[in-house]
Amino acid sequence: MLRVRAALIVSFVLLSAVLASGTVAAQETTQITGSEGLQDVREDLGGDYVLADDIDLSDDPNFEPIGDGSRGDRGQEPFTGTFDGNGHNISGLSIVRSDESYVGLFGEVGRDGEVTGVGLEGVEIEGGERVGGVAGFNRGNITDSYVDGTVSGERYIGGVVGWNRWAVTRSYSLASVSGRLQVGGVAGRNDGGGTVSQTYAAGTVSATGGRVGGLVGNLGFPRQREGDESVLRNSYWDTDATGQSEGVGRMRAGDGEVTVENVEGLTTSEMQGNDADERMTAFDFAGTWDTTEDYPVLSWQTGLLPTEDIPLRGFGALAAIGALLIALSLRHRGSSDR
């Protein structure tokens, strides 16, 4: 009897803690409803943000990238918080900074930074080095995002990320991408343990100086350290639209490893339409991707969100503790009836 009461008390304390933490989390997450709110992200680069509406940046020419690299020109720190697109798009992003590095919606996503569900429509981005639609340089996690428009620069130019050193997953680019060296439809350069997975590119990709690929311009590098594995897997590029016959421009492992797995170039007709899932078999069309009459889109774009990746926290933990309380109560009632 005493043990049951003690368990009930502990469960009640845990339940109270979950409710309290849920309230705090809600207070600390900043909702962004317009251009000004997006600009304000620079004031707290470690904060948690969520888009509450679509944002049109057409009246904000030459947008200043959010967060910067250690060698950047604007003296900022990288973005290390969380940014959730929440089913909304950002349109009209224009950046013209041809003499600067770390150029994109985010100049640099740093370690611990997470950017998810970002849709960029009609971007016009021009920079020097490390230029990408979502981020110029990435050391964090970029997931479930896409870019459409034009991205250009000198070196390390990619539709989604200019230079990746951690993870870009479940993302795609329809952008026209151009530069001089190390240019890719998704990432201009992927090395130092970076992974590009479950992505596709279907915009023109070109480089005047070489190291250009439909997906990644340069995979790995000569001074890559032992233990580092640079990975490209489960990805596709449109050989017609990109104008590229190879998915990777150049590969160099150094003392580490380079892995290319389940990567395939397809024609436009093979990647478009309701039968695209029959050829792009590395994609999860049951939860993450949806076919359309055009190219595949992420499920959040059609409102059909996946459920398998939802962690047990917040209300999930609340439900679990609630179930425990009910079980203990029933057990106690059953013992009392004996």
Secondary structure, 3 states (H helix, E strand, C coil): CHHHHHHHHHHHHHHHHHHHHHHHHHHHEEEECCHHHHHHHHHCCCCEEEECCCEECCCCCCCCCECCCCCCCCCCCCECCEEECCCCEEECCEEEECCCCCECCEEEECCCCEEECCEEEEEEEEECEEEECCEEEECCEEECCEEEEEEECCEEEECCEEEECCEEEEEEECCEEEECEEEECCEEEECCCCEEEEEEECCCEEECCCCEECCEEEECCCCCCCCCEEEEEEEEEEHHHHCCCCCEEEECCCCCEEEEEEEEEECHHHHCCCCHHHCCCCCCCCCCEECCCCCCEEHHHHCCCCCCCCCCCCHHHHHHHHHHHHHHHHHHHHHHHC
